[in-house]
Amino acid sequence: MKDPLREFNAWLEAAKKSGLEEPTAMALATADETGAPHVRMVLLKAADERGFVFYTNLESPKASDLKANPRAELCFYWPPKRQVRVLGSIAPVSVEEADAYFATRPRVSQLGAWASRQSQPLGAYAELERAVAACAIRFGLKAVPRPPHWSGFRLEPAQIEFWEQRPFRLHNRTRFTRTAQGWDEQPLFP
């Protein structure tokens, strides 16, 4: 398993073929400026040699955490037998990447990105429905542009750890650490 990114993508493809409802779901762990940890689920939108990409509201708590402390960890779990953890530094995606991805989203998701004040208190669900309706009227039949408060982040992996369940708790666990020469592979006790 010398190329952890190739192996990750092979495991992701297997998860997609397995019938899991959301194989791209990943736990994103961040820490705020005080060091307090926060974990939530987000969706992976790309994984290649440059890193692992996800999108969010830039006014959200997760974006605030990432601005204060641009390091994070991702955890994928594909029942019943596989887990991948990815640790690394965070950087924003380019404006062009964010625009291109936003253009592929369903229109209702685009409108929702404009309407939602992510993680802010909501008086009643009807308030969100009214905000989405107002955005639908505002944009009419025109293309919905990406809001300035919505973009993506890329986690550039420094470590990738694979865990695969085996009988009798003799699990297969391997950590890859990025070096200037490539990836160092280290088997780990389970």
C-alpha positions, 0 to 999 in steps of 0.5 A: 500500500505505498500510495495512501491517496490511491488506497483511500480512493479505492476504499471510497469506491468500495464504500460507494458500491456497498450501498451505504447511504452517504459514503462521502460523509466524514467527521471533521474535527477542529479546535477553536482559538482556546483549543476547545474541540468541535466535531461535526459531519460534512461531505467530501467533495474531492480527494486527490494529491492536493488534499481532501475538499469540503464546502461550508458557510464561511460564517459558521463555527467550523469556518471560525475554528479553521481560521483560528487554527488551520489544522483539522482531522477527518474520520471516515467510517465505512461499516462494518470493517473500515476506517480512515483518519486524515490529519493535516493543514487547512487552506481555502480552495480557490475562488474558481474551484468554489464557483465551479463546484457551486454551479454543480449544486442543485438549485434548491441547495444554491438558494439554501446557501444564500438563505441560511445563516448557518448555526445561528438561532432560528425562531421557527422553521417557517423563517428559513422557508421564507428566506429560501422563497425570498431568494427564489424570487430574487434570482428568478430564473437566472443562474444563482451565483455563489454567495460571498459567505460560502466556499470550501476548504482543502485539508492537505494530509500530513498523515493518513491512517487506515484501519481494517477490522480482522477476526479476533481483534487482529485488525490491520492498521497502517499510518502513512506520514508525508515526508519530503520524499513521499510517504513513510508507511508504518504498521501499527498495533491495533 
